[in-house]
Amino acid sequence: MKFLPVSPESLKEGAEILKHGGLVAFPTETVYGLGADAFNAQALAKVFEVKGRPHFDPLIIHIAAIETLDKAANLSLLSEETRKKLFVLAENLWPGPLSIILPKSEKIPGIATAGLQTAAIRFPDNEAALKLISLSTGAVAAPSANPFGSLSPTKAEHVRNGLGEKVDMILDGGPARIGLESTVLDITGDVFKILRPGGTPKEAIERLIGNVADGSSVADTAGALVSPGQLKSHYAPRTPLYVLSREEIINKPYEQNSAFLFYDNSARDEWFSREQSNNNSPLRRGSHTKEEQNDFTVIKVLSENGNSLEAASRLFEILHELDNSQASNIYAQVAPNEGLGEAINDRLKRGAVK
């Protein structure tokens, strides 16, 4: 396995690996992806093997130019009105963290789409990813570069720790800017549906094309998943994760050897004040720093002022840290359910103890 910083040379080398059926982990604005040539069935099979991913869970196809869309999707199967809305979305939200489900091209092997006649297509907003894709075959299938079901990787080190020598190359492009997977939007039916909330807020989509429905638990008539990220249990740390409302976490007693993950400073400070007023609490503090470890109890905040973009970008990184700490349990506060908060809550709830 080669672990290299992003450079013109490493991108060319990575593209050659992809063209010859190998696997390359690369940065995007959402999370790191595990890339394989989208037109090579044998290379795609390696992705499922390396991740331990079930074959009923479809992959997302990444492109680097709108002109490539016709190679990955059969747009002739869409109505004229749907095609118009597709191009409005593409013009305004691509490149970006939005995957759109479309009728698939015959050039895309069925293994990439779990046998479905649709494929999720994405145009990532990351210079290194776009260069890598354009230098290869023009379309790269890439789920998150981590063992199936575990925390998504937002740094190259997360990929190395999770997949190691199973990957031919890991390209280090620094931390992911958004830190949450893409929103998946299905426009193949009469009603447009968000199958997975993610880096593009629902509100941004609806401003362009009108109301869209929530289809995050939808499967096709044969029971197959229509989109990645629809399993009830997913994105899970090894450490038991419990998701609490703001009121629940504020009233959660201090617990030694545990981790508390607050959404913002106000919730954390209210929890501290309650604990300090409790004569039976072992927590004694003179200041409220942003992050602190006390008797192996770890206290973290996603965003000091409750900025959902900052919170989203830090979510998986902090969960990785907490998962590698000495904590016995992780207690995480839900985000306000608007904007990227919906995607943050989706990841927390899918990773939580059921």
TASULQUI-V406675 format. One record per residue. N is the residue number from 1. RES is the residue in one letter. PSI is psi in degrees with one decimal (999 if undefined). OMEGA is omega in whole degrees, 0 to 359 (NA if undefined). D_CENTER is the distance of its C-alpha to the mean C-alpha in Angstrom with 2 decimals. Layout:
N|RES|PSI|OMEGA|D_CENTER + N|RES|PSI|OMEGA|D_CENTER
This chain:
1|M|132.5|176|23.73 + 2|K|132.0|178|23.79 + 3|F|105.1|188|21.82 + 4|L|145.2|172|22.56 + 5|P|152.9|177|21.76 + 6|V|129.3|177|20.89 + 7|S|164.5|177|24.29 + 8|P|-37.9|182|26.12 + 9|E|-45.9|182|27.51 + 10|S|-32.5|177|24.38 + 11|L|-40.4|177|22.61 + 12|K|-43.1|180|25.73 + 13|E|-41.4|178|25.82 + 14|G|-40.3|179|22.23 + 15|A|-38.4|178|23.01 + 16|E|-38.9|177|26.10 + 17|I|-44.8|179|24.27 + 18|L|-43.7|182|22.03 + 19|K|-22.8|180|25.22 + 20|H|17.9|172|26.90 + 21|G|11.9|180|24.37 + 22|G|179.8|181|22.57 + 23|L|133.7|179|18.99 + 24|V|124.8|173|17.49 + 25|A|131.7|187|14.35 + 26|F|157.0|182|13.69 + 27|P|146.7|166|11.97 + 28|T|179.2|178|10.24 + 29|E|-17.2|181|9.84 + 30|T|-77.5|175|6.03 + 31|V|175.5|176|5.65 + 32|Y|137.4|181|8.61 + 33|G|152.1|175|9.37 + 34|L|101.3|192|12.29 + 35|G|142.8|172|14.62 + 36|A|154.4|178|17.71 + 37|D|120.7|185|20.25 + 38|A|-14.6|182|19.33 + 39|F|1.7|186|23.08 + 40|N|105.0|184|23.86 + 41|A|-38.3|181|23.77 + 42|Q|-38.6|177|24.69 + 43|A|-39.0|179|21.94 + 44|L|-36.4|178|19.38 + 45|A|-33.6|178|21.06 + 46|K|-36.2|180|20.45 + 47|V|-48.2|180|16.65 + 48|F|-39.6|181|17.12 + 49|E|-46.8|183|19.78 + 50|V|-40.5|181|18.07 + 51|K|-19.3|190|14.94 + 52|G|34.6|186|17.24 + 53|R|132.6|178|15.29 + 54|P|143.9|185|17.52 + 55|H|-10.2|177|18.83 + 56|F|-1.8|182|18.42 + 57|D|106.5|187|14.62 + 58|P|160.7|180|14.40 + 59|L|165.7|175|12.61 + 60|I|134.4|180|11.55 + 61|I|123.7|181|14.38 + 62|H|131.7|177|14.08 + 63|I|165.5|182|17.34 + 64|A|5.2|179|19.00 + 65|A|140.6|179|21.78 + 66|I|-32.6|181|22.55 + 67|E|-23.9|180|25.50 + 68|T|-14.8|185|23.36 + 69|L|-39.0|181|22.15 + 70|D|-22.4|178|25.42 + 71|K|-26.1|183|24.89 + 72|A|-25.3|185|21.63 + 73|A|153.5|176|22.58 + 74|N|88.5|185|25.94 + 75|L|-16.0|180|26.25 + 76|S|-18.1|180|29.85 + 77|L|-5.4|177|28.76 + 78|L|149.5|175|27.45 + 79|S|161.5|179|30.00 + 80|E|-39.7|180|31.21 + 81|E|-40.4|179|29.82 + 82|T|-39.0|178|26.29 + 83|R|-38.9|178|26.54 + 84|K|-44.3|180|27.60 + 85|K|-35.8|176|24.61 + 86|L|-46.6|182|22.29 + 87|F|-29.5|174|23.99 + 88|V|-44.7|178|23.84 + 89|L|-45.8|182|20.05 + 90|A|-41.0|182|19.92 + 91|E|-33.7|186|22.50 + 92|N|-27.1|188|20.87 + 93|L|-3.0|173|17.07 + 94|W|141.7|352|16.87 + 95|P|147.9|182|15.99 + 96|G|178.3|186|12.85 + 97|P|54.7|179|9.35 + 98|L|121.4|173|11.06 + 99|S|131.6|183|11.43 + 100|I|126.0|179|14.91 + 101|I|125.3|184|16.46 + 102|L|162.2|172|19.92 + 103|P|132.6|187|22.82 + 104|K|153.1|173|22.28 + 105|S|151.8|177|24.78 + 106|E|-16.7|180|27.07 + 107|K|-19.6|179|26.07 + 108|I|119.0|180|22.65 + 109|P|148.6|181|23.43 + 110|G|-26.6|180|22.92 + 111|I|-28.5|180|20.99 + 112|A|-26.5|187|18.01 + 113|T|17.5|181|18.07 + 114|A|33.2|178|19.31 + 115|G|-1.6|180|22.69 + 116|L|158.6|178|21.74 + 117|Q|15.5|177|23.42 + 118|T|157.5|178|20.32 + 119|A|142.9|175|17.42 + 120|A|123.9|183|14.15 + 121|I|138.3|180|14.77 + 122|R|146.6|177|12.89 + 123|F|93.2|189|14.67 + 124|P|154.0|181|12.50 + 125|D|66.3|180|13.97 + 126|N|122.6|186|14.63 + 127|E|-42.5|181|18.21 + 128|A|-43.1|179|17.82 + 129|A|-45.0|181|15.43 + 130|L|-40.9|179|17.89 + 131|K|-44.4|180|20.84 + 132|L|-46.5|182|19.70 + 133|I|-44.6|182|19.08 + 134|S|-31.1|178|22.34 + 135|L|-17.5|180|24.29 + 136|S|-130.1|182|23.30 + 137|T|-0.3|179|23.89 + 138|G|-11.3|178|21.98 + 139|A|124.8|183|19.18 + 140|V|123.6|174|16.62 + 141|A|128.7|186|14.58 + 142|A|102.0|166|11.42 + 143|P|178.3|177|8.87 + 144|S|144.1|187|6.90 + 145|A|67.8|182|10.10 + 146|N|161.0|172|10.78 + 147|P|142.1|186|13.23 + 148|F|132.0|175|12.32 + 149|G|-12.4|183|11.42 + 150|S|-179.3|182|11.10 + 151|L|138.7|179|8.99 + 152|S|147.9|183|6.16 + 153|P|127.1|176|8.30 + 154|T|-0.7|175|8.74 + 155|K|155.1|178|12.35 + 156|A|-33.3|179|14.47 + 157|E|-34.4|177|16.25 + 158|H|-38.5|179|13.40 + 159|V|-46.2|181|13.53 + 160|R|-40.7|180|17.29 + 161|N|-32.6|185|17.50 + 162|G|-38.6|186|15.46 + 163|L|-27.2|174|16.74 + 164|G|-127.6|187|19.73 + 165|E|-1.9|181|22.44 + 166|K|-14.2|183|20.77 + 167|V|140.6|180|19.34 + 168|D|-36.5|180|21.95 + 169|M|140.9|171|20.46 + 170|I|122.9|178|17.81 + 171|L|122.0|183|17.80 + 172|D|109.5|178|17.41 + 173|G|19.4|181|16.51 + 174|G|-177.2|182|16.02 + 175|P|144.8|176|13.22 + 176|A|138.1|186|10.22 + 177|R|-40.4|182|11.59 + 178|I|-43.9|172|8.98 + 179|G|1.7|174|6.64 + 180|L|148.1|179|3.87 + 181|E|167.2|181|2.31 + 182|S|154.4|168|6.03 + 183|T|137.7|177|8.64 + 184|V|120.7|183|10.61 + 185|L|124.2|178|14.33 + 186|D|118.0|180|17.17 + 187|I|19.9|184|20.39 + 188|T|-12.6|181|22.49 + 189|G|-176.6|179|24.35 + 190|D|-31.1|179|26.81 + 191|V|125.3|177|24.29 + 192|F|137.9|186|20.98 + 193|K|139.0|170|18.14 + 194|I|112.6|182|14.57 + 195|L|-23.3|176|13.18 + 196|R|118.2|174|9.71 + 197|P|147.9|182|9.49 + 198|G|-143.2|190|6.97 + 199|G|-17.1|174|8.00 + 200|T|114.3|182|11.36 + 201|P|148.8|177|13.46 + 202|K|-38.2|182|15.65 + 203|E|-35.7|180|18.64 + 204|A|-35.4|178|18.06 + 205|I|-44.8|184|18.09 + 206|E|-27.2|176|21.09 + 207|R|-25.2|184|23.01 + 208|L|-38.4|188|23.15 + 209|I|6.1|181|23.76 + 210|G|-170.9|187|24.69 + 211|N|141.0|172|23.46 + 212|V|150.9|184|20.62 + 213|A|164.6|175|20.38 + 214|D|116.3|179|17.86 + 215|G|32.4|189|17.28 + 216|S|-12.8|177|14.31 + 217|S|18.9|185|16.64 + 218|V|136.5|169|18.37 + 219|A|163.1|178|19.47 + 220|D|178.0|186|22.04 + 221|T|-19.9|179|25.70 + 222|A|-0.3|179|25.62 + 223|G|0.9|179|22.95 + 224|A|151.3|175|20.23 + 225|L|139.4|179|16.64 + 226|V|-21.3|185|16.33 + 227|S|152.8|171|12.57 + 228|P|157.0|174|9.71 + 229|G|20.3|180|8.31 + 230|Q|-5.9|178|11.88 + 231|L|143.3|182|13.37 + 232|K|-33.2|179|14.84 + 233|S|115.4|186|14.11 + 234|H|166.5|177|10.71 + 235|Y|38.9|190|8.52 + 236|A|134.0|170|12.11 + 237|P|165.0|176|14.02 + 238|R|-35.8|179|17.48 + 239|T|134.9|179|19.16 + 240|P|128.7|182|19.75 + 241|L|128.1|178|17.59 + 242|Y|129.2|184|19.43 + 243|V|127.5|186|18.22 + 244|L|152.0|172|21.09 + 245|S|170.5|179|22.19 + 246|R|-45.2|180|23.60 + 247|E|-39.5|182|27.07 + 248|E|-42.0|183|26.27 + 249|I|-33.0|177|24.79 + 250|I|-34.8|182|27.65 + 251|N|6.7|178|30.12 + 252|K|120.8|181|28.55 + 253|P|148.1|174|31.22 + 254|Y|137.8|182|30.67 + 255|E|116.2|181|29.85 + 256|Q|146.9|180|30.61 + 257|N|25.2|176|28.18 + 258|S|172.0|179|25.22 + 259|A|136.4|178|22.37 + 260|F|122.8|180|22.02 + 261|L|106.4|181|18.93 + 262|F|150.9|179|20.11 + 263|Y|-41.0|183|18.38 + 264|D|174.4|183|21.27 + 265|N|-35.8|185|24.66 + 266|S|-41.1|178|26.71 + 267|A|-43.4|179|25.39 + 268|R|-45.0|182|25.77 + 269|D|-36.5|178|29.25 + 270|E|-37.7|177|30.35 + 271|W|-44.5|178|29.42 + 272|F|-45.5|181|31.39 + 273|S|-41.5|179|34.33 + 274|R|-41.7|180|34.50 + 275|E|-40.1|181|34.41 + 276|Q|-25.2|178|37.04 + 277|S|-7.8|180|39.29 + 278|N|112.5|183|39.12 + 279|N|-22.1|182|42.03 + 280|N|-4.4|183|40.60 + 281|S|135.4|178|37.30 + 282|P|-7.0|183|37.20 + 283|L|120.3|177|34.96 + 284|R|116.7|184|37.15 + 285|R|148.1|176|35.77 + 286|G|-13.8|180|37.49 + 287|S|161.4|180|34.54 + 288|H|83.5|176|31.03 + 289|T|163.4|185|28.95 + 290|K|-43.8|183|25.27 + 291|E|133.0|181|24.32 + 292|E|151.1|175|26.85 + 293|Q|129.6|185|27.56 + 294|N|112.9|181|30.67 + 295|D|44.5|178|32.24 + 296|F|12.0|170|28.97 + 297|T|123.2|186|27.31 + 298|V|133.3|181|24.30 + 299|I|121.5|182|23.64 + 300|K|157.2|177|20.59 + 301|V|132.4|179|19.64 + 302|L|-43.3|180|16.31 + 303|S|124.7|184|18.36 + 304|E|-45.3|184|22.16 + 305|N|15.0|176|22.85 + 306|G|30.7|177|20.02 + 307|N|118.8|187|18.19 + 308|S|-31.8|178|14.91 + 309|L|-44.1|177|13.52 + 310|E|-42.2|180|14.65 + 311|A|-44.4|180|13.44 + 312|A|-42.3|183|9.79 + 313|S|-22.9|183|10.17 + 314|R|-11.5|190|11.91 + 315|L|-60.4|184|10.22 + 316|F|-35.1|178|8.74 + 317|E|-45.9|180|11.68 + 318|I|-40.0|179|14.13 + 319|L|-36.5|174|13.11 + 320|H|-45.4|180|13.67 + 321|E|-46.8|182|16.98 + 322|L|-35.2|180|18.02 + 323|D|-26.3|180|17.37 + 324|N|3.0|178|19.70 + 325|S|-172.9|179|22.24 + 326|Q|12.0|183|25.24 + 327|A|140.1|175|23.89 + 328|S|-28.5|179|24.84 + 329|N|154.1|174|22.59 + 330|I|125.6|176|19.82 + 331|Y|116.8|185|20.51 + 332|A|138.1|179|17.83 + 333|Q|137.6|176|18.72 + 334|V|157.4|177|16.94 + 335|A|160.0|170|16.38 + 336|P|133.0|189|18.61 + 337|N|63.1|178|17.30 + 338|E|155.3|183|17.30 + 339|G|-135.1|179|15.33 + 340|L|-10.6|177|11.89 + 341|G|-33.8|179|13.42 + 342|E|-41.6|179|12.82 + 343|A|-39.3|177|9.00 + 344|I|-47.0|181|9.68 + 345|N|-36.6|177|12.24 + 346|D|-46.5|181|10.42 + 347|R|-41.5|179|8.20 + 348|L|-46.1|184|11.55 + 349|K|-35.7|178|13.66 + 350|R|-25.8|179|12.00 + 351|G|-4.1|186|12.25 + 352|A|160.4|174|15.73 + 353|V|130.2|181|19.09 + 354|K|999|NA|20.38
